[in-house]
Amino acid sequence: MEQTAVFSLFKGLSVQKVMELVHHLERYDSDVFFEKKQTSANGKSMLGMMSVFTTIRIGDKVHVRARGTDASTLISSVHSFLEDAEAAEETFGYWEEEGMETVEKAMTASLHNWTPEVRNVAKSYLKTTRH
C-alpha cells in the first residue's frame, strides 16, 4: 500500500533532529521518501535526509511518500514527529533575538567581501536560520 502526505515546515531541522527522524523511520518496514522541489531522499538515509532537511526554509513544502504494509502508520508518525519538533523549537528572549538579527545583518552586508566558498556556507546558514 502507498500513502502520501505534504507537510509545510516551519524551518530546517537541526542536524540532531534529522538524525532522530532517520533513526525513528528505521523502525518501520515501509520504504519512505521525502521530496522537496527536485530533491528526493530515502527517509532511512542520513546523508539523503540531510540534503533535504538542512535546506528547508519557512513555508517550504515537503512531500512524503511511503510504500509498504505500515505506510499509513509511518506517515502519521512523521506528522507527529514534525509537530513535536516544531513545538520544541527553542524560543529566544529579546536580547538573544536582537543578537541573532545583528549577526544576520552583518553577515548579509559583508557577503560581497567573501570568497565563493565562504559565501556559499553563509548563504546556506542564512537560509536555514531565517524566521
Secondary structure, DSSP 4 states (H G I P E B T S, - for coil): -EEEEEEE-SSPPPHHHHHHHHHHHTT-SSEEEEEETTEEEETT-HHHHHHHHTT--TT-EEEEEEESTTHHHHHHHHHHHHHHHHHTPPP--HHHHHHHHHHHHHHHHTGGGS-HHHHHHHHHHHHHH--
